[in-house]
Amino acid sequence: MVIKTKLTQNNAPVYEALRKHKSNRVVQLDVPGHKGGRGNKELRDFLGADCLKVDVNSMKPLDNLCHPVSVIKDAEMLASDAFGSKHTFFIVNGTTAAVQAMIFASCKAGDKIIMPRNVHRSAINALVVCGAIPVYVNPGTNKQLGIPLGMSVEDVEKAILQNPDAKAVLVNNPTYYGICSDLRRITEIAHAHNMLVLADEAHGTHFYFGENLPVSAMAAGADMAAVSIHKTGGSLTQSSFLLCNNNISEGYVRQVINLTQTTSGSYLLMVSLDLARKNLSLNGREMFKKTVDYAAYAREEINKIGGYYAFGDELINYKDIYDFDRTKLSVHTRAMGLAGVEVYDILRDDYDIQIEFGDIGNILAIVSAGDRELEIERFISALSEIKRLYGKDSSGLFDHEYINPNVVLAPQQAFYSNKKSVAIEKSCGMICGEFVMCYPPGIPILAPGERITAEILDYISYCKEKGCFMTGTEDMDINYINVVV
């Protein structure tokens, strides 16, 4: 009988299995067809031979993501220990797949789900696929910044009382801008009414390891959380965790995940999750302290420039801004006469600085312990020079990001209805049959089933004028929009 050595956070089971596989000199009469890079030398030279040698298919010694029984199962158990969850699933279809799995596992066609309207498109896409009905809670808004905030406990409780048959409540933890709702209290209220709590933690990996940061979903008692390890946790792009808590059925959730997740799970993505978890569990506290320090320094220096407002936890009001993620470096730009997307473009084109996104009034720079002090200083200096060279009067700039939706039809009903294409400027008053959004952040301006208004059309026109990257419509130029007939 083989007795398995007890695993600790120093272990990385997928990584260890891949290292052993690479040293075995296995004859590769399986997929992938590049055969460790020999079949595609240009790709091998670009990514490196060591990378392609571990880009392999599922086999017994390496386990199977759809039904893990050995090394992937061990890696999932270590992740659960690190994140404080009952079970953790490796997701290789991005956090989009994790968000959708949470909703699919909680709701069937016709079921209600309470959520803020400023959700990522993945959540509304899930409603299109499964037929659940959204009960939107409008987030608070900050008039100065023009950004959507979190949900107040009072508004969530009101939605729960008015919709006692809802199956779940979905909460952003945090929003793209770093705003957090009172997740603990929302969870208590939802559970008291027999509703599940789902957390979109695409931007909250560090909550599980940093000090003096907002509460994580698992610590708050939420039932499931979708966590983008690749965003702030150090894994490869497209890799994520789905965390499950309480009495959520592991077997059922895996069945739901397997409805849409690939059967050819990438070992490059999985090993990056395995090693990221190890690094976070051993070094996360130190990493995120450095991140907070970088962001705090940058906020202070940017606010000295004038014309910019790098906002932080001074915004906390314990209602729709219950807490703030101090690793976020969100900067309001409108006071110096430029839309955020204009600053975004100038930073990239003139200064070779790539930030996360710019919208009509703000920019967001993602800071991590992997940055260097010189790069932070270069960013601050560039903002100062941009103000000097391009700053102007702010009159005439659009002053808010969020417009309350007028929901007429459920997303699935609208998306699959009979539709016609009309010129977008002539669509006022019609019911949208598809999505319109700026990406990033990927929060829909219009979703299927919502009434198109003059205010929304003005906003879309303004975003196009300022150079926002817009997506969602069948028409790639966003000149025409599909509306419900």
The 8 nearest C-alpha neighbors of each residue, nearest first, counted from 0:
[[1, 2, 3, 4, 5, 69, 68, 60],
 [2, 0, 3, 4, 5, 69, 6, 70],
 [1, 3, 0, 4, 5, 6, 69, 73],
 [4, 2, 5, 1, 6, 0, 73, 69],
 [3, 5, 6, 2, 7, 1, 10, 73],
 [6, 4, 3, 7, 2, 10, 73, 8],
 [5, 7, 4, 10, 8, 77, 9, 73],
 [8, 6, 9, 10, 5, 77, 11, 277],
 [7, 9, 10, 277, 77, 280, 6, 281],
 [10, 8, 7, 277, 11, 281, 6, 280],
 [11, 9, 8, 7, 12, 6, 277, 15],
 [10, 12, 14, 273, 13, 15, 274, 74],
 [13, 11, 15, 70, 14, 74, 10, 16],
 [14, 12, 16, 15, 270, 70, 11, 71],
 [13, 15, 17, 11, 270, 12, 16, 18],
 [14, 16, 12, 18, 13, 17, 11, 19],
 [17, 15, 19, 13, 18, 14, 12, 20],
 [18, 16, 20, 14, 19, 15, 21, 13],
 [19, 17, 21, 15, 20, 16, 14, 22],
 [18, 20, 16, 22, 17, 21, 15, 23],
 [21, 19, 17, 23, 18, 22, 16, 25],
 [22, 20, 18, 19, 23, 17, 24, 52],
 [21, 23, 19, 20, 24, 18, 25, 17],
 [22, 24, 20, 25, 21, 19, 18, 26],
 [25, 23, 22, 21, 26, 20, 27, 19],
 [24, 26, 23, 27, 20, 21, 22, 28],
 [27, 25, 28, 24, 29, 23, 34, 35],
 [28, 26, 29, 25, 34, 30, 35, 31],
 [27, 29, 26, 30, 34, 32, 25, 31],
 [30, 28, 27, 31, 32, 56, 34, 55],
 [31, 29, 32, 56, 28, 55, 34, 27],
 [30, 32, 33, 34, 55, 29, 56, 54],
 [31, 33, 30, 34, 38, 29, 35, 36],
 [32, 34, 38, 36, 39, 31, 35, 37],
 [35, 33, 32, 36, 37, 38, 31, 27],
 [34, 36, 52, 51, 33, 37, 48, 54],
 [35, 37, 43, 33, 39, 34, 38, 51],
 [36, 38, 34, 39, 35, 40, 33, 43],
 [39, 37, 33, 36, 34, 40, 32, 35],
 [40, 38, 36, 42, 37, 33, 41, 43],
 [39, 41, 43, 42, 37, 36, 44, 38],
 [40, 42, 44, 43, 39, 45, 36, 46],
 [41, 43, 45, 40, 44, 39, 46, 36],
 [44, 42, 40, 36, 47, 48, 46, 41],
 [45, 43, 41, 47, 42, 46, 40, 48],
 [44, 46, 42, 43, 47, 41, 40, 48],
 [47, 45, 43, 44, 42, 50, 48, 51],
 [48, 46, 43, 44, 50, 49, 45, 51],
 [47, 49, 51, 43, 50, 52, 36, 46],
 [50, 48, 52, 47, 51, 53, 35, 46],
 [51, 49, 48, 47, 52, 53, 46, 54],
 [50, 52, 35, 54, 48, 53, 36, 49],
 [51, 53, 35, 49, 50, 54, 48, 21],
 [52, 54, 51, 55, 50, 17, 21, 49],
 [55, 53, 51, 52, 266, 267, 50, 265],
 [56, 54, 53, 31, 266, 57, 52, 30],
 [55, 57, 30, 58, 263, 31, 54, 29],
 [56, 58, 63, 61, 62, 55, 59, 263],
 [59, 57, 61, 60, 62, 56, 63, 55],
 [58, 60, 62, 61, 57, 63, 69, 68],
 [59, 61, 58, 62, 16, 70, 20, 69],
 [62, 60, 58, 59, 57, 16, 70, 63],
 [63, 61, 59, 67, 60, 69, 58, 70],
 [64, 62, 67, 57, 66, 65, 61, 58],
 [63, 65, 67, 66, 264, 62, 71, 262],
 [66, 64, 63, 67, 257, 262, 253, 264],
 [67, 65, 64, 63, 68, 62, 253, 72],
 [68, 66, 63, 72, 64, 71, 62, 69],
 [67, 69, 72, 66, 62, 70, 71, 63],
 [68, 70, 72, 71, 62, 67, 73, 61],
 [71, 69, 73, 12, 72, 13, 62, 74],
 [72, 70, 74, 73, 67, 69, 62, 75],
 [71, 73, 75, 67, 69, 70, 74, 68],
 [74, 72, 70, 76, 71, 75, 69, 77],
 [75, 73, 71, 77, 76, 72, 12, 70],
 [74, 76, 78, 72, 87, 73, 77, 71],
 [77, 75, 79, 73, 78, 74, 72, 80],
 [76, 78, 80, 74, 79, 75, 81, 73],
 [79, 77, 81, 75, 80, 76, 82, 74],
 [80, 78, 84, 76, 82, 87, 77, 86],
 [79, 81, 77, 83, 78, 82, 76, 84],
 [80, 82, 78, 79, 83, 280, 77, 276],
 [83, 81, 79, 84, 80, 78, 207, 217],
 [82, 84, 80, 79, 81, 217, 85, 218],
 [85, 83, 79, 244, 86, 82, 243, 242],
 [84, 86, 244, 243, 79, 245, 83, 87],
 [85, 87, 243, 84, 79, 242, 244, 88],
 [86, 88, 242, 79, 75, 241, 243, 78],
 [89, 87, 241, 240, 90, 75, 242, 86],
 [88, 90, 240, 239, 91, 87, 241, 75],
 [91, 89, 239, 240, 92, 238, 88, 93],
 [90, 92, 238, 93, 237, 268, 239, 264],
 [93, 91, 96, 90, 237, 260, 238, 94],
 [94, 92, 237, 95, 238, 91, 96, 239],
 [93, 95, 97, 96, 239, 227, 98, 225],
 [94, 96, 93, 121, 98, 97, 99, 92],
 [97, 95, 99, 94, 92, 98, 93, 100],
 [96, 98, 94, 100, 225, 99, 95, 241],
 [99, 97, 95, 101, 100, 96, 225, 94],
 [98, 100, 96, 102, 125, 101, 97, 103],
 [99, 101, 103, 97, 102, 98, 256, 104],
 [102, 100, 98, 104, 99, 103, 105, 97],
 [101, 103, 105, 99, 104, 100, 106, 98],
 [104, 102, 100, 105, 106, 101, 99, 129],
 [103, 105, 101, 102, 100, 106, 252, 255],
 [106, 104, 102, 103, 101, 166, 167, 107],
 [107, 105, 103, 110, 102, 104, 131, 166],
 [106, 108, 110, 131, 109, 129, 130, 103],
 [109, 107, 130, 131, 129, 110, 106, 132],
 [108, 110, 131, 132, 130, 107, 111, 106],
 [111, 109, 131, 107, 106, 108, 132, 165],
 [112, 110, 165, 132, 133, 131, 166, 109],
 [111, 113, 167, 133, 165, 166, 168, 134],
 [114, 112, 168, 134, 135, 133, 169, 167],
 [113, 115, 169, 135, 168, 136, 134, 116],
 [116, 114, 136, 135, 117, 137, 118, 138],
 [115, 117, 118, 135, 137, 136, 114, 138],
 [118, 116, 115, 442, 119, 147, 138, 443],
 [119, 117, 116, 442, 115, 120, 122, 171],
 [118, 120, 442, 121, 441, 122, 117, 443],
 [119, 121, 123, 122, 442, 441, 124, 443],
 [122, 120, 124, 95, 119, 123, 125, 99],
 [123, 121, 125, 124, 120, 119, 99, 98],
 [122, 124, 126, 125, 120, 121, 127, 410],
 [125, 123, 121, 127, 126, 122, 120, 128],
 [126, 124, 122, 128, 99, 123, 127, 129],
 [125, 127, 123, 131, 130, 129, 124, 128],
 [128, 126, 411, 124, 410, 125, 130, 129],
 [127, 129, 125, 126, 130, 124, 411, 131],
 [130, 128, 126, 108, 131, 127, 125, 107],
 [131, 129, 108, 126, 411, 127, 128, 109],
 [132, 130, 108, 110, 109, 126, 129, 111],
 [131, 133, 111, 110, 109, 409, 112, 130],
 [134, 132, 112, 111, 135, 113, 131, 114],
 [133, 135, 113, 112, 114, 111, 132, 136],
 [136, 134, 114, 115, 116, 133, 113, 137],
 [137, 135, 115, 114, 138, 116, 134, 154],
 [136, 138, 115, 116, 135, 139, 403, 150],
 [139, 137, 150, 149, 148, 147, 115, 136],
 [138, 140, 148, 319, 147, 149, 150, 137],
 [141, 139, 147, 148, 146, 142, 145, 138],
 [140, 142, 145, 144, 143, 146, 147, 139],
 [143, 141, 145, 144, 140, 399, 146, 398],
 [142, 144, 141, 145, 398, 146, 399, 140],
 [145, 143, 141, 146, 142, 331, 360, 399],
 [399, 144, 146, 142, 141, 400, 143, 398],
 [145, 147, 400, 144, 140, 141, 399, 148],
 [148, 146, 140, 401, 138, 139, 141, 400],
 [149, 147, 139, 138, 140, 178, 319, 146],
 [148, 150, 319, 180, 138, 179, 320, 178],
 [151, 149, 138, 319, 180, 139, 152, 154],
 [150, 152, 319, 318, 154, 153, 155, 149],
 [151, 153, 155, 154, 156, 185, 150, 181],
 [154, 152, 156, 151, 155, 157, 150, 318],
 [155, 153, 157, 151, 156, 152, 158, 150],
 [156, 154, 158, 152, 157, 153, 159, 151],
 [155, 157, 159, 153, 158, 154, 152, 160],
 [156, 158, 154, 160, 155, 159, 153, 161],
 [159, 157, 155, 161, 156, 160, 162, 154],
 [158, 160, 156, 162, 157, 161, 163, 155],
 [161, 159, 157, 162, 158, 163, 156, 192],
 [160, 162, 158, 159, 163, 157, 156, 164],
 [163, 161, 159, 164, 160, 165, 158, 111],
 [164, 162, 165, 160, 159, 161, 192, 158],
 [163, 165, 162, 166, 111, 110, 159, 194],
 [166, 164, 111, 112, 163, 162, 167, 110],
 [167, 165, 194, 112, 111, 195, 164, 106],
 [168, 166, 195, 194, 112, 196, 165, 113],
 [167, 169, 113, 196, 114, 112, 197, 195],
 [170, 168, 197, 114, 198, 196, 113, 167],
 [169, 171, 198, 172, 199, 197, 114, 168],
 [172, 170, 199, 173, 174, 198, 200, 169],
 [173, 171, 200, 179, 199, 174, 170, 198],
 [172, 174, 179, 171, 177, 178, 203, 202],
 [175, 173, 177, 178, 176, 171, 172, 179],
 [174, 176, 177, 173, 202, 440, 178, 363],
 [175, 177, 174, 178, 329, 327, 363, 173],
 [178, 176, 324, 174, 173, 323, 175, 327],
 [179, 177, 323, 174, 173, 176, 320, 148],
 [180, 178, 173, 322, 172, 321, 149, 323],
 [179, 181, 149, 321, 182, 150, 320, 319],
 [182, 180, 321, 183, 184, 185, 179, 152],
 [181, 183, 185, 180, 184, 186, 219, 216],
 [184, 182, 219, 186, 185, 181, 187, 220],
 [183, 185, 187, 186, 182, 181, 188, 152],
 [186, 184, 182, 188, 187, 183, 189, 152],
 [185, 187, 189, 183, 184, 188, 182, 190],
 [188, 186, 184, 190, 185, 189, 191, 183],
 [187, 189, 191, 185, 186, 190, 184, 192],
 [190, 188, 194, 186, 192, 191, 187, 185],
 [189, 191, 193, 192, 194, 187, 188, 186],
 [190, 192, 188, 189, 193, 187, 194, 186],
 [191, 193, 190, 189, 194, 188, 163, 159],
 [194, 192, 190, 191, 189, 195, 166, 167],
 [195, 193, 167, 189, 166, 190, 192, 196],
 [194, 196, 167, 222, 168, 166, 190, 197],
 [197, 195, 168, 221, 222, 167, 169, 186],
 [196, 198, 169, 223, 224, 222, 168, 170],
 [199, 197, 224, 170, 169, 200, 171, 172],
 [198, 200, 171, 225, 201, 172, 224, 170],
 [201, 199, 203, 226, 172, 202, 225, 198],
 [200, 202, 227, 226, 199, 203, 225, 94],
 [203, 201, 200, 204, 173, 227, 230, 175],
 [202, 204, 200, 205, 206, 201, 173, 172],
 [205, 203, 206, 226, 232, 228, 231, 207],
 [204, 206, 207, 208, 203, 209, 231, 287],
 [207, 205, 215, 203, 204, 208, 209, 212],
 [208, 206, 205, 215, 204, 82, 209, 214],
 [207, 209, 283, 205, 284, 206, 210, 279],
 [210, 208, 284, 287, 205, 206, 212, 207],
 [209, 211, 212, 284, 208, 288, 287, 206],
 [212, 210, 209, 213, 214, 206, 325, 288],
 [211, 213, 210, 206, 209, 324, 214, 325],
 [214, 212, 206, 322, 324, 215, 323, 211],
 [213, 215, 206, 219, 218, 212, 216, 182],
 [216, 214, 206, 218, 217, 207, 219, 213],
 [217, 215, 219, 221, 218, 198, 220, 224],
 [216, 218, 220, 219, 215, 221, 84, 83],
 [219, 217, 215, 220, 216, 214, 83, 221],
 [218, 220, 183, 216, 217, 221, 215, 182],
 [221, 219, 217, 218, 216, 222, 186, 183],
 [222, 220, 196, 216, 217, 219, 223, 186],
 [221, 223, 244, 196, 243, 245, 197, 195],
 [224, 222, 243, 197, 242, 221, 244, 198],
 [223, 225, 198, 242, 197, 241, 199, 226],
 [224, 226, 241, 199, 97, 200, 98, 240],
 [225, 227, 200, 201, 240, 239, 228, 204],
 [228, 226, 201, 239, 229, 230, 94, 202],
 [227, 229, 232, 239, 230, 234, 226, 204],
 [228, 230, 234, 236, 227, 235, 233, 232],
 [231, 229, 227, 228, 232, 202, 233, 201],
 [232, 230, 229, 233, 228, 204, 205, 202],
 [233, 231, 228, 229, 230, 204, 234, 275],
 [232, 234, 229, 275, 231, 228, 235, 230],
 [235, 233, 229, 271, 272, 275, 228, 232],
 [236, 234, 229, 271, 268, 238, 237, 233],
 [235, 237, 229, 238, 234, 230, 93, 268],
 [238, 236, 93, 91, 92, 235, 239, 229],
 [239, 237, 91, 93, 236, 268, 90, 229],
 [240, 238, 227, 90, 228, 94, 226, 93],
 [241, 239, 89, 226, 90, 88, 242, 225],
 [240, 242, 225, 88, 97, 87, 224, 226],
 [243, 241, 87, 224, 223, 84, 86, 240],
 [244, 242, 223, 86, 85, 84, 222, 87],
 [243, 245, 222, 85, 84, 223, 247, 246],
 [244, 246, 247, 222, 85, 243, 220, 221],
 [247, 245, 248, 244, 222, 243, 85, 249],
 [246, 248, 245, 244, 249, 243, 222, 252],
 [249, 247, 251, 250, 246, 252, 243, 253],
 [250, 248, 252, 251, 253, 247, 86, 243],
 [251, 249, 253, 248, 252, 254, 255, 247],
 [250, 252, 254, 248, 253, 249, 255, 104],
 [253, 251, 255, 249, 254, 250, 104, 256],
 [252, 254, 256, 250, 255, 251, 257, 249],
 [255, 253, 251, 257, 252, 256, 250, 258],
 [254, 256, 252, 258, 253, 257, 100, 104],
 [257, 255, 253, 258, 254, 100, 260, 259],
 [256, 258, 254, 260, 259, 255, 253, 65],
 [259, 257, 255, 256, 260, 254, 261, 253],
 [260, 258, 257, 256, 261, 255, 96, 100],
 [261, 259, 257, 256, 92, 258, 262, 96],
 [260, 262, 263, 264, 259, 92, 257, 91],
 [261, 263, 264, 65, 260, 64, 257, 63],
 [264, 262, 261, 265, 56, 57, 64, 260],
 [263, 265, 262, 261, 64, 266, 91, 57],
 [266, 264, 267, 268, 263, 269, 91, 54],
 [267, 265, 269, 268, 270, 54, 264, 55],
 [266, 268, 265, 270, 269, 54, 271, 53],
 [269, 267, 271, 266, 265, 270, 238, 235],
 [270, 268, 266, 272, 271, 267, 273, 265],
 [269, 271, 273, 272, 14, 267, 268, 13],
 [270, 272, 234, 268, 274, 269, 273, 235],
 [273, 271, 275, 269, 234, 270, 274, 276],
 [272, 274, 270, 276, 271, 275, 11, 269],
 [273, 275, 277, 271, 276, 272, 270, 278],
 [276, 274, 272, 278, 277, 234, 233, 273],
 [277, 275, 279, 273, 274, 278, 280, 272],
 [278, 276, 274, 280, 275, 279, 8, 281],
 [277, 279, 275, 281, 276, 280, 282, 274],
 [280, 278, 283, 276, 282, 281, 277, 275],
 [279, 281, 277, 278, 283, 282, 81, 276],
 [282, 280, 278, 279, 283, 277, 8, 9],
 [283, 281, 279, 278, 285, 284, 280, 286],
 [284, 282, 279, 286, 208, 285, 280, 287],
 [283, 285, 209, 208, 286, 287, 282, 288],
 [284, 286, 288, 283, 287, 282, 289, 209],
 [287, 285, 283, 368, 289, 284, 288, 282],
 [286, 288, 290, 289, 209, 284, 285, 283],
 [287, 289, 291, 285, 290, 286, 284, 292],
 [288, 290, 292, 287, 286, 291, 368, 293],
 [289, 291, 287, 367, 368, 293, 288, 292],
 [292, 290, 326, 294, 288, 293, 289, 325],
 [291, 293, 289, 295, 290, 294, 296, 288],
 [294, 292, 290, 296, 291, 295, 289, 297],
 [293, 295, 297, 291, 296, 292, 326, 328],
 [296, 294, 292, 298, 297, 293, 291, 299],
 [295, 297, 299, 293, 294, 298, 292, 300],
 [296, 298, 294, 300, 299, 295, 301, 293],
 [299, 297, 295, 309, 301, 296, 300, 294],
 [300, 298, 296, 302, 297, 301, 295, 303],
 [299, 301, 297, 303, 302, 298, 296, 304],
 [302, 300, 298, 303, 304, 299, 297, 379],
 [301, 303, 299, 304, 300, 308, 305, 309],
 [302, 304, 300, 301, 305, 299, 307, 298],
 [305, 303, 301, 302, 383, 306, 300, 307],
 [304, 306, 307, 303, 302, 301, 308, 335],
 [305, 307, 335, 334, 304, 308, 332, 386],
 [308, 306, 332, 305, 331, 302, 309, 330],
 [307, 309, 331, 330, 302, 310, 306, 332],
 [310, 308, 330, 298, 329, 302, 331, 307],
 [311, 309, 308, 329, 330, 312, 298, 314],
 [310, 312, 313, 314, 325, 323, 309, 324],
 [311, 313, 314, 323, 315, 325, 322, 310],
 [312, 314, 311, 315, 310, 316, 323, 322],
 [315, 313, 312, 311, 316, 320, 310, 323],
 [314, 316, 320, 312, 313, 321, 322, 317],
 [315, 317, 318, 320, 321, 314, 319, 322],
 [318, 316, 321, 320, 315, 319, 322, 181],
 [319, 317, 151, 321, 320, 316, 152, 180],
 [318, 320, 151, 149, 150, 139, 321, 148],
 [321, 319, 315, 318, 316, 322, 317, 149],
 [320, 322, 317, 180, 318, 181, 179, 315],
 [323, 321, 179, 320, 315, 213, 178, 180],
 [322, 324, 178, 312, 177, 179, 325, 311],
 [323, 325, 177, 326, 327, 212, 213, 178],
 [324, 326, 327, 291, 323, 311, 212, 312],
 [325, 327, 291, 324, 294, 290, 328, 366],
 [328, 326, 325, 177, 324, 329, 365, 294],
 [327, 329, 364, 363, 294, 330, 326, 365],
 [328, 330, 363, 309, 362, 327, 176, 310],
 [329, 331, 309, 362, 361, 308, 332, 363],
 [330, 332, 361, 308, 307, 360, 333, 309],
 [333, 331, 307, 361, 360, 334, 339, 335],
 [332, 334, 336, 360, 337, 335, 338, 331],
 [335, 333, 306, 336, 332, 393, 307, 337],
 [336, 334, 306, 390, 333, 391, 337, 332],
 [335, 337, 393, 391, 392, 333, 334, 390],
 [338, 336, 333, 335, 332, 341, 339, 342],
 [339, 337, 359, 360, 341, 340, 333, 332],
 [338, 340, 361, 357, 360, 358, 362, 359],
 [339, 341, 357, 343, 358, 342, 338, 359],
 [342, 340, 344, 338, 343, 339, 337, 345],
 [341, 343, 345, 339, 340, 344, 346, 338],
 [344, 342, 340, 357, 346, 341, 345, 339],
 [343, 345, 341, 347, 342, 346, 348, 340],
 [346, 344, 342, 348, 349, 347, 343, 341],
 [347, 345, 350, 352, 343, 344, 349, 348],
 [346, 348, 351, 352, 353, 344, 345, 350],
 [347, 349, 345, 346, 344, 351, 350, 352],
 [350, 348, 345, 346, 347, 351, 344, 352],
 [349, 351, 346, 352, 347, 348, 381, 345],
 [352, 350, 347, 348, 349, 346, 353, 345],
 [351, 353, 347, 346, 350, 354, 378, 348],
 [354, 352, 347, 351, 346, 355, 343, 364],
 [355, 353, 364, 356, 352, 363, 343, 365],
 [356, 354, 364, 363, 365, 353, 357, 362],
 [357, 355, 363, 362, 354, 439, 343, 358],
 [356, 358, 340, 362, 339, 343, 361, 363],
 [359, 357, 339, 340, 361, 360, 362, 356],
 [358, 360, 338, 339, 340, 361, 462, 357],
 [359, 361, 339, 338, 333, 358, 332, 331],
 [362, 360, 331, 339, 332, 330, 358, 357],
 [361, 363, 357, 339, 330, 356, 329, 358],
 [362, 364, 329, 356, 355, 328, 330, 365],
 [363, 365, 354, 355, 328, 366, 329, 362],
 [366, 364, 355, 363, 328, 327, 367, 354],
 [365, 367, 364, 290, 294, 370, 326, 328],
 [368, 366, 290, 369, 370, 365, 231, 287],
 [367, 369, 290, 286, 370, 289, 287, 366],
 [368, 370, 367, 371, 366, 286, 290, 233],
 [371, 369, 368, 367, 366, 374, 372, 375],
 [372, 370, 374, 373, 375, 369, 368, 376],
 [371, 373, 375, 374, 376, 370, 293, 377],
 [372, 374, 376, 371, 375, 377, 370, 378],
 [375, 373, 377, 371, 376, 372, 378, 370],
 [374, 376, 372, 378, 377, 373, 379, 371],
 [377, 375, 373, 379, 374, 378, 380, 372],
 [378, 376, 374, 380, 375, 379, 381, 373],
 [377, 379, 381, 375, 376, 380, 374, 382],
 [380, 378, 376, 382, 381, 377, 301, 375],
 [379, 381, 383, 377, 382, 378, 376, 384],
 [382, 380, 384, 378, 383, 379, 385, 377],
 [381, 383, 385, 379, 380, 384, 386, 378],
 [384, 382, 380, 386, 381, 385, 304, 379],
 [383, 385, 387, 381, 386, 382, 388, 380],
 [386, 384, 382, 388, 387, 383, 389, 381],
 [385, 387, 390, 383, 384, 389, 388, 382],
 [388, 386, 384, 385, 390, 389, 383, 382],
 [389, 387, 385, 386, 384, 390, 383, 391],
 [388, 390, 386, 385, 387, 391, 337, 336],
 [391, 389, 386, 335, 336, 387, 388, 337],
 [392, 390, 336, 335, 393, 389, 337, 386],
 [391, 393, 336, 394, 335, 390, 334, 337],
 [394, 392, 336, 334, 396, 335, 333, 391],
 [393, 395, 396, 392, 336, 397, 334, 391],
 [394, 396, 393, 397, 398, 392, 336, 333],
 [397, 395, 394, 398, 393, 333, 338, 336],
 [398, 396, 399, 395, 359, 461, 458, 360],
 [397, 399, 145, 396, 360, 400, 144, 142],
 [145, 400, 398, 401, 397, 146, 144, 142],
 [399, 401, 146, 145, 402, 147, 359, 398],
 [400, 402, 147, 399, 146, 403, 145, 140],
 [401, 403, 404, 400, 455, 444, 399, 454],
 [402, 404, 401, 137, 405, 116, 138, 406],
 [405, 403, 406, 402, 449, 450, 445, 116],
 [404, 406, 450, 449, 407, 403, 451, 448],
 [407, 405, 449, 404, 448, 408, 450, 409],
 [406, 408, 448, 449, 405, 450, 409, 430],
 [409, 407, 448, 413, 406, 410, 412, 449],
 [408, 410, 412, 411, 448, 132, 413, 407],
 [411, 409, 447, 127, 413, 448, 412, 414],
 [412, 410, 127, 414, 130, 413, 409, 415],
 [413, 411, 409, 410, 415, 414, 416, 408],
 [412, 414, 448, 416, 432, 410, 447, 411],
 [415, 413, 432, 411, 447, 412, 416, 410],
 [416, 414, 412, 413, 411, 417, 432, 418],
 [417, 415, 413, 414, 412, 418, 483, 432],
 [416, 418, 484, 483, 415, 419, 413, 482],
 [419, 417, 483, 484, 482, 481, 416, 432],
 [418, 420, 481, 482, 484, 421, 483, 417],
 [419, 421, 481, 480, 479, 482, 418, 422],
 [422, 420, 479, 480, 423, 481, 419, 426],
 [423, 421, 479, 425, 424, 478, 480, 426],
 [422, 424, 479, 426, 425, 480, 478, 421],
 [423, 425, 422, 426, 456, 427, 478, 479],
 [426, 424, 423, 422, 427, 421, 428, 429],
 [427, 425, 423, 429, 424, 428, 421, 422],
 [428, 426, 452, 451, 429, 425, 453, 424],
 [427, 429, 451, 452, 450, 426, 430, 453],
 [430, 428, 426, 451, 427, 450, 482, 431],
 [431, 429, 450, 482, 483, 449, 448, 451],
 [432, 430, 482, 447, 449, 448, 433, 450],
 [431, 433, 447, 482, 414, 413, 481, 483],
 [434, 432, 447, 431, 446, 414, 472, 481],
 [435, 433, 471, 446, 445, 472, 447, 443],
 [434, 436, 471, 445, 444, 443, 472, 470],
 [437, 435, 443, 444, 470, 469, 441, 442],
 [436, 438, 469, 468, 439, 441, 470, 467],
 [439, 437, 441, 440, 468, 469, 436, 470],
 [438, 440, 441, 437, 356, 468, 355, 442],
 [439, 441, 438, 442, 437, 175, 356, 119],
 [442, 440, 438, 439, 119, 120, 437, 436],
 [441, 443, 119, 120, 440, 118, 117, 436],
 [444, 442, 436, 445, 435, 446, 120, 441],
 [443, 445, 436, 435, 442, 446, 455, 434],
 [444, 446, 435, 443, 434, 449, 447, 436],
 [445, 447, 434, 449, 443, 433, 448, 431],
 [448, 446, 432, 433, 410, 431, 413, 414],
 [447, 449, 408, 413, 410, 431, 407, 409],
 [450, 448, 406, 405, 431, 430, 407, 447],
 [451, 449, 430, 405, 429, 428, 431, 452],
 [450, 452, 427, 428, 429, 430, 431, 449],
 [453, 451, 427, 455, 454, 428, 450, 456],
 [452, 454, 456, 455, 427, 457, 451, 428],
 [455, 453, 457, 452, 456, 458, 402, 451],
 [454, 456, 458, 452, 457, 453, 459, 451],
 [455, 457, 453, 459, 458, 454, 460, 452],
 [456, 458, 454, 460, 455, 459, 461, 453],
 [457, 459, 455, 461, 456, 460, 462, 454],
 [460, 458, 456, 462, 461, 457, 455, 463],
 [461, 459, 457, 463, 458, 462, 456, 464],
 [460, 462, 464, 458, 459, 463, 457, 465],
 [463, 461, 459, 465, 467, 464, 460, 458],
 [464, 462, 466, 460, 461, 465, 467, 459],
 [463, 465, 461, 462, 466, 460, 467, 459],
 [466, 464, 462, 463, 467, 461, 341, 340],
 [467, 465, 463, 464, 462, 468, 340, 341],
 [466, 468, 462, 463, 465, 469, 437, 340],
 [469, 467, 437, 438, 466, 470, 463, 439],
 [468, 470, 437, 436, 467, 438, 435, 471],
 [471, 469, 436, 435, 472, 437, 438, 468],
 [470, 472, 434, 435, 436, 473, 433, 469],
 [473, 471, 474, 434, 435, 470, 433, 477],
 [472, 474, 475, 471, 480, 481, 433, 477],
 [475, 473, 472, 477, 476, 479, 478, 480],
 [474, 476, 477, 473, 472, 470, 478, 471],
 [475, 477, 478, 474, 479, 472, 469, 470],
 [478, 476, 474, 479, 475, 472, 480, 469],
 [479, 477, 476, 423, 422, 474, 480, 475],
 [480, 478, 422, 423, 421, 477, 474, 420],
 [479, 481, 420, 423, 421, 472, 482, 422],
 [482, 480, 420, 432, 419, 418, 433, 421],
 [481, 483, 431, 432, 418, 430, 419, 480],
 [482, 484, 418, 432, 430, 417, 431, 416],
 [483, 418, 417, 482, 419, 416, 430, 429]]
